[in-house]
Amino acid sequence: MTARRPRRAVPAACSILLLLTACATSGPQPSAPATPPETPSSSASPPPTPAAPLPAPVLRSAPGPLAPPAPARPVAQKPDYDNNVYFASASAQIDARGRATLQALAARLKSDRESRVSLIGHTDHLGSSEYNVALGQKRVEAVYRELLSLGVSSRQFITRSSYGSELVADDCRDETCRTLARRVELQIQESERRP
């Protein structure tokens, strides 16, 4: 009986060893992503679509569903003081001309409390992308605080965001172009009741 016992143990041990060896050498194999089995339901939902990456973080300050802001405009050829507040290089300080622009905008927004505004920060291409987005956001927040101090309601802001230097043309290398790129764009959405 002792002679038979080792013979049974050897094939069993070999089977276990082969099984372990096969598992160890197979390793992870590239395969299609696992999808959950479809379950029939009365309401079929469309398959999810991949989300498009956003150019920059968007901070919403007004409650409820809001339309996204209009696309930012490229750098202009000359200053547009009605729709932009311009800044010195590497600065988030609002100058006298910017303050005048914001005073006029505040009066306009206070006269029509249904109007809305988006603040979009831009910078020149000098500095890293991260630095430029942060600087653009500091500029946006400076404009936001100034408008609040002038009596504009916080619910009138649609978005406050920064694109940094993402929308500046690659050929924007001279000082005039860089000066026009350093701005907070004021995108105004008038109410329908306004004539």
Phi and psi in degrees as a GROMACS rama.xvg file:
@    title "Ramachandran Plot"
@    xaxis  label "Phi"
@    yaxis  label "Psi"
@TYPE xy
-68.0215  -27.4587  THR-2
-72.6185  -31.4236  ALA-3
-77.5912  -35.1355  ARG-4
-57.627  -46.3278  ARG-5
-62.7588  -33.1113  PRO-6
-65.853  -37.227  ARG-7
-70.5122  -37.4499  ARG-8
-70.5197  -34.5634  ALA-9
-64.7522  -50.2148  VAL-10
-62.856  -37.1747  PRO-11
-66.4928  -42.8329  ALA-12
-65.3789  -39.2716  ALA-13
-64.3034  -40.8768  CYS-14
-62.4748  -44.4582  SER-15
-65.2368  -42.511  ILE-16
-63.1706  -43.3873  LEU-17
-63.1512  -40.9588  LEU-18
-63.1119  -45.8066  LEU-19
-65.8357  -39.4845  LEU-20
-65.198  -42.0211  THR-21
-63.4916  -40.5058  ALA-22
-67.9301  -39.8315  CYS-23
-71.0549  -33.4203  ALA-24
-88.9952  -16.3332  THR-25
-71.8092  -36.5356  SER-26
56.6077  -179.6  GLY-27
-72.9226  130.216  PRO-28
-105.623  137.844  GLN-29
-64.9405  133.832  PRO-30
-147.971  168.446  SER-31
-67.3384  147.774  ALA-32
-61.405  140.968  PRO-33
-69.3247  132.947  ALA-34
-114.458  141.091  THR-35
-65.9385  147.857  PRO-36
-63.7117  142.117  PRO-37
-75.161  136.535  GLU-38
-113.619  131.868  THR-39
-66.9118  135.773  PRO-40
-142.043  162.738  SER-41
-74.0636  -27.2952  SER-42
-116.095  104.935  SER-43
-80.8426  129.487  ALA-44
-103.746  147.01  SER-45
-68.0094  153.766  PRO-46
-65.1374  147.669  PRO-47
-66.3844  145.213  PRO-48
-104.19  145.526  THR-49
-65.4203  139.263  PRO-50
-76.7512  139.99  ALA-51
-78.7277  140.763  ALA-52
-68.5107  141.603  PRO-53
-84.2006  145.377  LEU-54
-68.8148  -28.5183  PRO-55
-161.278  159.673  ALA-56
-64.1822  143.974  PRO-57
-119.991  125.933  VAL-58
-101.578  124.553  LEU-59
-101.09  134.77  ARG-60
-115.827  -11.394  SER-61
-105.945  141.171  ALA-62
-73.9932  161.498  PRO-63
87.658  170.652  GLY-64
-71.1627  133.597  PRO-65
-129.195  149.592  LEU-66
-73.7039  145.183  ALA-67
-66.489  154.486  PRO-68
-67.0496  156.699  PRO-69
-63.6917  151.306  ALA-70
-59.0333  143.379  PRO-71
-66.9133  147.976  ALA-72
-87.3784  149.374  ARG-73
-67.2035  168.466  PRO-74
-58.2971  130.401  VAL-75
-77.6419  168.845  ALA-76
-86.7478  -21.3623  GLN-77
-142.135  158.995  LYS-78
-62.417  141.07  PRO-79
-119.265  89.3452  ASP-80
-74.1698  -12.7213  TYR-81
-78.0674  -30.432  ASP-82
-119.394  8.78274  ASN-83
-145.803  150.32  ASN-84
-115.424  123.066  VAL-85
-96.7957  154.278  TYR-86
-131.516  155.646  PHE-87
-73.6782  163.776  ALA-88
-59.1772  133.802  SER-89
57.787  28.3853  ALA-90
-127.681  150.098  SER-91
-119.166  17.9817  ALA-92
-83.4259  130.507  GLN-93
-84.7259  126.098  ILE-94
-86.5121  -179.465  ASP-95
-61.4871  -40.9663  ALA-96
-66.4584  -39.9472  ARG-97
-63.9931  -39.2574  GLY-98
-62.7851  -40.5973  ARG-99
-63.6582  -41.833  ALA-100
-60.0831  -44.3119  THR-101
-69.9692  -32.7595  LEU-102
-64.4115  -41.907  GLN-103
-66.115  -42.0844  ALA-104
-65.4643  -41.3541  LEU-105
-60.9258  -43.5616  ALA-106
-61.1782  -41.6571  ALA-107
-64.1201  -44.8494  ARG-108
-70.1489  -35.6073  LEU-109
-71.4657  -28.7881  LYS-110
-75.2085  -20.1849  SER-111
-136.63  90.508  ASP-112
-67.2894  -7.88281  ARG-113
-89.1487  -13.1339  GLU-114
-69.5957  153.022  SER-115
-130.282  159.302  ARG-116
-139.985  142.155  VAL-117
-111.333  138.133  SER-118
-109.591  119.708  LEU-119
-120.065  116.365  ILE-120
-87.3787  139.069  GLY-121
-134.64  154.131  HIS-122
-135.912  173.157  THR-123
-80.2979  -178.715  ASP-124
-84.5546  -3.89822  HIS-125
-72.0717  132.391  LEU-126
99.6268  168.133  GLY-127
-74.0666  163.811  SER-128
-60.1059  -43.8837  SER-129
-62.8598  -44.0343  GLU-130
-60.5066  -45.169  TYR-131
-66.2636  -39.7299  ASN-132
-63.8793  -44.0534  VAL-133
-64.3056  -41.9366  ALA-134
-64.5919  -42.9823  LEU-135
-59.9303  -38.8452  GLY-136
-68.4714  -38.0929  GLN-137
-61.6182  -40.3219  LYS-138
-64.975  -43.4639  ARG-139
-59.8965  -45.2868  VAL-140
-65.6692  -35.0458  GLU-141
-64.3019  -42.9126  ALA-142
-66.281  -42.66  VAL-143
-58.5919  -49.6733  TYR-144
-62.3273  -39.5758  ARG-145
-64.0367  -43.9678  GLU-146
-65.0074  -39.2453  LEU-147
-61.9671  -42.1569  LEU-148
-66.4663  -22.2657  SER-149
-89.3412  4.61646  LEU-150
97.8389  8.04847  GLY-151
-75.3936  136.188  VAL-152
-72.3202  140.289  SER-153
-63.5527  -23.8255  SER-154
-74.7161  -8.24287  ARG-155
-86.069  -0.936913  GLN-156
-95.5284  125.482  PHE-157
-83.7473  -57.8984  ILE-158
-140.95  156.841  THR-159
-133.984  106.925  ARG-160
-143.434  167.927  SER-161
-132.243  132.497  SER-162
-99.9927  -5.0055  TYR-163
59.5663  -129.934  GLY-164
-102.306  13.7888  SER-165
-60.3382  -31.2963  GLU-166
-101.798  9.38329  LEU-167
-84.7717  133.085  VAL-168
-63.6706  147.512  ALA-169
-61.5873  -27.3896  ASP-170
-88.5814  11.3096  ASP-171
-82.6918  78.966  CYS-172
-113.6  -15.7093  ARG-173
-91.6348  164.966  ASP-174
-63.9683  -35.2388  GLU-175
-61.8482  -47.1553  THR-176
-64.4324  -44.5051  CYS-177
-62.5295  -37.0649  ARG-178
-62.54  -41.4428  THR-179
-73.1176  -22.7446  LEU-180
-78.3162  -26.4341  ALA-181
-82.781  90.7569  ARG-182
-156.417  165.177  ARG-183
-113.457  120.844  VAL-184
-84.7332  134.071  GLU-185
-105.926  104.615  LEU-186
-100.482  110.31  GLN-187
-98.5352  133.636  ILE-188
-115.068  103.764  GLN-189
-70.2929  151.906  GLU-190
-76.5899  161.526  SER-191
-74.1039  -21.9407  GLU-192
-78.347  -12.2345  ARG-193
-74.7276  133.068  ARG-194
